[in-house]
Each structure stands twice: as C-alpha cells, then as structure tokens.
Amino acid sequence: MQQRSSVADLAAALRGELERYSPGEKLPSSRTLVDRYHVSPVTVSGALAALAREGLVETRPGAGAYRAQSRRAAHAGGDTSWQEVALSAEASPDLVPRSVDAGGVLATLPEPPPGVIELNGGYLPAGLRPERALAAALARAGRRPGAWGRPPLEGMAELRAWFAHEISGGTGAVSASEVLITAGGQSALTTALRGLAPPGAAVLVESPTYPGMLGAARASGLRPVPVPVDRDGVRPELLARAFRASGARVFVCQPLFQNPTGTVLAADRRAAVLEAARAAGAFVVEDDFARRLAHSDAGPLSGTLRADDPDGVVVHINSLTKSTSPSLRVAALAARGPALERLRAIQIVDSFFVPRPLQEAALELVGAPAWARHLRTVAGELKVRRDAMLTALARELPALSAPYVSRGGYQVWLRLPDGTDEAALVAAALRAGVAVAAGRPYFAAEATAPYVRLSFAPAAGVAEIAEGVRRLRTAWDETAA
C-alpha cells in the first residue's frame, strides 16, 4: 500500500477501514500497523489518538485499540415510533405485504472501504471505462441545439432507433416506436414489474437470480417464485409447471450470461420458454444486461428473445450502464401493444423523462468511432480477468468449485462445501481486505447450497485479482479451521 507519512493520512486510512470490524472488536496491533503502512510508532499512536477523540476508537492501556461501541444518535426532537405502525399497515389483508429491503443490492453497490479489494461489484473500473470518449460525448452533447430543453417523453427518436436496431440485431423486428428510454436498467426493471403484475401477484424468477430484481419485486408488493436454472438456463418444464401452480403472469429472466451463474439459455429451450409464457397468457421480461460484456472468446451470440417474438410476449430491457460507467444511467424498455402504453404511462408518472443531455451524450458515445474500439477492449480484458481469477482460485482454493465458467459477464459463481457458513466467510474476507458477495441474497426462497459470487470486473487488474483471491484464502483458512 502507498506509504502514509502523516498522522492525518494514517487516521484517514484507518477511519475508512473501521467498517471491517464489529463494534468492540480489536484492531490490529501497533506493530502490525507500523509494518502495514510503513510509518513510525509515533505516527500510529497519533492516528489512534485522533480516532479516539472522534469517538471511533477506544484505546485500552496494555490491551490495544478497539472499535468503539455504537453510540445512540443525539435526540433530534419528536417521537417517530408511530411510523412503525403507519409503514407496516397494508391497504388489504389479501395483498402480499411489501418488503422494502435494499440489503441484497447494498451488499455490492457501494464502494468498499479504502484498502479493500473489490471482488463483489458489477461495474467496470476507471481504467476500463471509456472516460475520454464519455467526456468528449458529453461536451458535444451540451453544445447541441436544444440539448437543455425538454426531450420527448418516450426518449429521443435517434436514441430509440439505435436501441431498436441493437435489440433486433439489425433485423427490423423492433421499431423505434416500441422503445422507451429509461434511467438505467434498474428503473426499467421496476417499471416493468409494476406495469405488468398487479400488487399481491406472484412473479416467476430464475433461481438463483439478481438480488436487485427481487428487491424491486418485493417493494412493489409482488411475490417472487423461483424456477431452477441449470447449465443450459431455466428449465422450461419447471417454468410451465410454475405458471400453472402460481397463476403468475410475469417471468423475469436473463437469457444471456445470467447473473450470478453466467449461464446462457440453450437454443433448444428458447422456443419452449416463450411457448410456456404464451400458454399461461403471461409476459417474459428479458433483462439483457450483459450483451456488451461478452468475452473475446464468446463466439457468435444468440439473438434476443424479443427479436423472435411478434406477439408482444417479451418485454425487453437493454442498458448502456454496465459497459460504460455507473453514472451513464441510460437504458431502453421495449414492448408492444397495450403493455407498451401502460409502461409509458408509469414511466411518465414516475420520472417524466430521462434528462436530455444524458440522452444526447449516450447518442454521441455510441455513434463515435471510439465505441467499437471500447467494446473490443472490454471483451479482451474481461477474458484475461476471468482466466486470471480461475487460475488464482485453482491455486489458492482448489476445494471450491465453479459449476459453470461463462464466456460473458463479470462474475464467477463459486460453490462452497456443504455446511460452510457463507456469511462468516464473507465477513472474514472483509477483515482480510477483500469484498465478496454472499450467495444467499440471490435466492428468492431457500438456497440450494452455500455460494459466494466473485466479480473480476471492478478490480484494478490481474495482480489485484490474484491478491484478492489470496486474501479470500486467508478468510477461508480462518473460517474453515
């Protein structure tokens, strides 16, 4: 780690690391801190004293330093206890109670504390983002005539046409008039769930699946019902059975490089999935989040389900965020028929429109020569990172297995031995200096086994991936002992 030469710098570093320790847990010894940060004992003493004055650390003579116990927040006036009753009351006892819980997303969305290697996120690191191209696109967009005026409520026509071409694979199966521009894929997913399923209804989901989708469904008062996924994607016979048993009218899936397993829906299952939905009079929400995250050895990609569906069964989501920057929150929601009108109405009521400068910047970016170069760079780098992670896992943690190695996406879904306490492993990993994601939040019901998800996208490079896996082995040794 970079050398810290002052008390203030060391205090800042330790302040960022405190979240890795539970209240009352002992911090590393002064000698350990001296070696880790290459500072003098006087600097360590000064930094700990500064944190103690802030109430963050307790120093005990002869025993060391400990993270301070949480203090009750100062009373700000008023009694808010009545809100527990108000927020828990449901309009009808027949409805599924809403569960507004962002825990599954918060486990991977925030940046980790300083010094912690991020193997749990879902965004590209700064070195892989097209930041120069984004900056140039934003500058050009800001100078366009009308750039700061109101855009069309459905989104800019040129951007809708570009997404329609991408979704249809150039076949013309999707028209610009069938596309809505949304503020990122999560917004599109929430709009689709709210628009297609009434409160209290069941919604079928892959198992395991993306926790952000489960959170959005539950926050809308929907009941996620899991349908198992194997190496070839969701199992159509179980999907048809789940439609009959649950009465669901929506199935949410990720046919390409599914999160977290990385699987691709097999060619001989695609028609069966659409037929199961048609027979149930149901929609398929296709979350195509990883199409621009294919690895350089992926080969030709299957087309979207939406391109094979003339009847409006498939509602398609396609986002630019994962392949560019977490702050370029521009996505498309494609639908047909009355469903499109309902989704459009929800979009308008919720947010009016996506800011025009952001849409203009997205259009400038995807139309620039740098766009194709960027996608080629990402494809090559993701393959290198995937291979580096698998090599490190084979060397450091041979007892753990990856059931499926994907050629797209950014994660490895790692099966742990039966009886492993995955929560304890994740906590120990954070203490060891690496953030990984527990598998439990990816299951709508009971988990079939213990898992962790490791992401190779957000790390600075292959050396950091190898070091992160080495730190995970330290955590594994601690919890397996």
Secondary structure, 3 states (H helix, E strand, C coil): CCCCCCHHHHHHHHHHHHHHCCCCCECCCHHHHHHHHCCCHHHHHHHHHHHHHCCCEEEECCCEEEECCCCCCCCCCCCCCHHHHHHHCCCCCCCCCCCCCCHHHHCCCCCCCCCCEECCCCCCCHHHCCHHHHHHHHHHHHCCCCCCCCCCCCCCHHHHHHHHHHHHCCCCCCCHHHEEEECCHHHHHHHHHHHHCCCCCEEEEEECCCHHHHHHHHHCCCEEEEEEEECCEECHHHHHHHHHHHCCCEEEECCCCCCCCCCCCCHHHHHHHHHHHHHHCCEEEEECCCHHHECCCCCCCCCCCHHHCCCCCEEEEEECCCCCCCCCCCEEEECCCHHHHHHHHHHHHHHCCCCHHHHHHHHHHHCCHHHHHHHHHHHHHHHHHHHHHHHHHHHHCCCCECCCCCCECCEEEEECCCCCCHHHHHHHHHHHCEECEECHHHCCCCCCCCEEEEECCCCCCHHHHHHHHHHHHHHHHHHHC
